Amino acid sequence: MGESPGTRLLALQPMDVIIQVDAPLPLGSRLGTVGNLALDGSALADAGLRVGGCVQRTFEHLSIVNCRVSGLQVVGSQNNLFLGVDVEYNGTSVSSARHGGLELLAGAGNNCFVRCEFNRNGGYQALINGKGSPPLTFEAGPSGNLFVSCIFERRQANTRAAIYAGCGRLNTWVRCDVSHDGSVMIEGPDDASATCALWRFYACGFSGSPSTTFLTGGNRTWGMVFDSCLFENFESMSDATSSQRVTILPNNQVSGVNKWDSEAPLLTPQTQIFGGRWDTQHILLGSAHLWVDPRGELRYGTHTPTGPYDGRKLVSEGQ
């Protein structure tokens, strides 16, 4: 108990984590605020702050830097508020293992991140992965987490992607800025059985480079939707299969993107739709629109398609 008007905690010897806030379940560590701290791992601490078994706590005005593996780890905690937390220059020792500046693990759910920054972290700026143990955490993985006006940008040499979408449901980004000039911006799960579904990105800005693929592994997700977002400067929007289960709605803005995916035709500036060889004629049955995309797949939508991969792919029974 106490107050901290801007205290700096510096690791002076190797340690697992600088601060760990935890309590036995089922009650967990409830209420209370951790704030106004600068945590410096000085390349000795593996992690800066680990939040385990916490419920309805507030973490505000924190700076977490120079940790070997991860800056902030949220493990199976729910309904916590993270306000003005800056996680930067962590993960310098990350090589093949999956780690991130922010790690949402073990079914962490319904946490809210407001005006936080995750920059220059090795591995991933944010990693969302790991199933929980019900009924205390989400078996499907980290779910229902909300990011509002957060920033994910500026990679290190060992940064694999800005976001790793490993598993979980209904995670939402609103008015966030994501900048990544590496090979992949959002990396989908490598596990074909992953329960990664219904993620939402609204009014977010995504900026890449001429060699960046926006999304890979999206064929292992369900219902990832991008609405009112800006996509600029990508080599392609997805790999050859990710567009099958991902929806990019017509009210997004696309600028400086060479391809829809690694196989589809170029974006035509005259019509601002994907697919130079795509036939815009389609069948209208009542309020349903039916058309065939460049790969020969039948698709369905409730509005006039603005691109070949708009709407949903119709899959025959048994497939």
Secondary structure, DSSP 8 states (H G I E B T S, - for coil): ----SSEEEE--S-EEEEEEE---TTT-EES-EEEEEEEE-TTTEEEEEEEESEES-EEEEEEEE--SSEEEEEES-BS-EEEEEEEES--TT-SSS--EEEEEETT-BS-EEES-EEES-SEEEEEE-----TTTS-TTSSBS-EEES-EEE---TTEEEEEEE-SEE--EEES-EEE--SSEEEE--S-TT--EE--EEES-EEE--TT-EEEESGGGEE-EEEES-EEEEEEEEE-TTGGGSEEE-TT-EEEEEEEEESSS--EETTTTEE-TT-----EEETTEEEEE-TTS-EEEESS--SSTT-SEE---TT-
